Amino acid sequence: MSDPEKTRATSTEHTEGPPQLEKAMEPTEAISATLQVTGGVPNPWGKGHLQLYGACLIIYLCSTMNGKYSYDGSLMGSINALPEYQEYYNLGKGGTSTTGLVFSIFQIGQMIGALFTWICDWRGRKITMIVACFGILASAIFTALAPTLPSFIGARFLLSFFSTIATVAAPLLLVEIAPPLHRGAVAGAYNTLYYMGSIIATFAMYGANLHLEGNLKWRLPLWLQMLCPGFVCILGWWVPESPRWLIAKGRYDEARNFIITHHANGDAHHPIVAIEMNEIESSLRDGQLRSAKSYFDLRTLVKSRSRLYRLMLAMTMAWFGQFSGNNVSSYYLPVMVENVGITSVNTVLLLNAIYAVTGWIAATAGARLHDIFGRRKMLMSSCAAMSVSLAVVAATAAKYEQTASKTASSASIAFIYIFGVVFAIAFTPMQPIYPAEVLANDMRANGMMMFQITAGCASFVNTFAAPIAMENIKYWFYVFFVFWDIFELVFIYFFYVETKGRTLEELDQVFEAKNPRKASTRKVVIQE
C-alpha cells in the first residue's frame, strides 16, 4: 500500500516536483481514490450508513411542512377551488387580492420565523427541529378550528413561523451528517419529500370532495397537516446531532463517535475518521458558530469577498427557487387549468393530485442525478426547459382564449405538467441543500436566515401578485417568466460554483480562489 503522505489532490495547474503519474478526476473521484490508497472507501450499505439513512428518513418528513411548495401549497391551491371554502370565508372565486393575502401570510410568517433560526446554533439542529414540530402541531389545530377569516390567517402565520424554523434546522442537520461522498443524493432527497406532503394534501382533498359534504370537505385535510410533524416529534429523538455542532460546542468525543459509527461503519481506525475530524476542527478554528447575542451581527456574512460570494449564491438560489414560475403553478394550478377551460371541481382536484405525483418522481430522480451530472448542469438545463415550457403554455393559453380550441387547452395543461417536472428534477432537491453547502460553518445558520427571508420576499411578491396578474393579463404573466428563466440560466452559468463531490470544508478553498466558479469546475489531479 502506498504511503498516505505521497498521495495528494492538487489542481491541474500544479507544476512543482518531478514528473509523476497524473490522472484528471472529478472531486468525488479524487476523495474516493485517496481513501482507496489509505484504507478503502466505507461501504455505503454498511450497518452505520443504513442507520444514518433511517435517521435521514425522519428528517425528510420536515420537507413536507415547507409550505411554500408542499402540503400547504397544494392544500391551499385545492381548497381554493372549493365553493364551500369560498362561501364560508366569503372569498371571491379564483384569484382575488383577499386570496392573495390568505396565501401570502405564509411568506410573512416565513420571514419573521427566519429571524429566530439562530436557535439552531444555540441549542443544536436536532432539538430545534423537534420543538418547532411541536409548534406546527399546535398551529395546525388552530388552523383547522379557525371560525373566522382573520383567525384562519393568524393561524396560518403561526404555522409558517414554526415551519420555517423546522425547515431551516432539518437541511442544516442533513448536510452536516450526510456522508461526504454521497451528500448530494442523501441530502438532496430531503426536498423531494415535499411532494409527499403535496400528494397527501391533494388526494385528501380529492377524496374529501367525492365522499364528504359541507365544510368537512376542507376542514379534514387541514387536520391531516399534523401527520408528518407528529412523526418527527415522536421519532426525532433517535436522530443524531450534527458532528460539526458538537465539535463547535467542545463535545469532541460525541462527534468522533458519530463519524466512527455512521461514516466509518464502526471502524475507529478508518482514515475517514481522522480526515473528517481534522477538516471540521480546522474549519471551525477559522470561525466558530454564533452565540445568541451575536446572531444579528451580520458582519460574519460580509466581512470578506469570499463570504459575500457565498451569501450571493444562497440568496439568489432562494429567489430563483421561488420566482421561476413554480410558485404560481403550485398555489394557482386550479386557476390556471380553469383559464384553459377545465371547470369541473373533481377534475381540477385530480389534476392537482397528479401534478404532485409527477413532481415527486422527477424530484426523486433529480436527487440522484445531481451527484452524477453536478449542480450547475442540472440547474442550467432546468432553466432552459422551464423557459421553453412556459413559452408553450403562454402560446397555447392565448390560442385557447381566442378560439376555445380543445387542442390548445390540452397542450397548455400538458406543458404546465412538463414545467413542473423540469423544475422539480433540478431545483427541488437543491433548494435548501445548495445554500447550506456553499455557506461556511460559522455563517451557515445566519446565511440560512437570509435564505429564508429572501425566499419569503420572492414568494410573497409572487403569491400576492399572481392572482391579480392572472386575472388581468392572463397568459402574458407566463411570458414574463419565460425571459426571467433565461436570465437565471445566464446567471447560474457565470456565477454558480459546482459543489458536487467536495466536502464542506474543501469548498473553503474554492471560495478563496480569484474566480470561485472557475475553481469549482476545474478538475483535480491525483498524483502518486
PyMOL commands that set and color helices and strands:
alter all, ss='L'
color gray80, all
select helices_A, chain A and resi 4-6+27-38+47-65+71-79+83-88+97-114+119-123+125-145+149-177+180-188+190-211+216-238+243-248+252-263+271-286+299-302+305-322+326-338+345-373+375-403+406-430+433-438+441-472+476-495+507-512+516-521
alter helices_A, ss='H'
color red, helices_A
select strands_A, chain A and resi 8-11+22-25+524-527
alter strands_A, ss='S'
color yellow, strands_A
deselect
rebuild
show_as cartoon
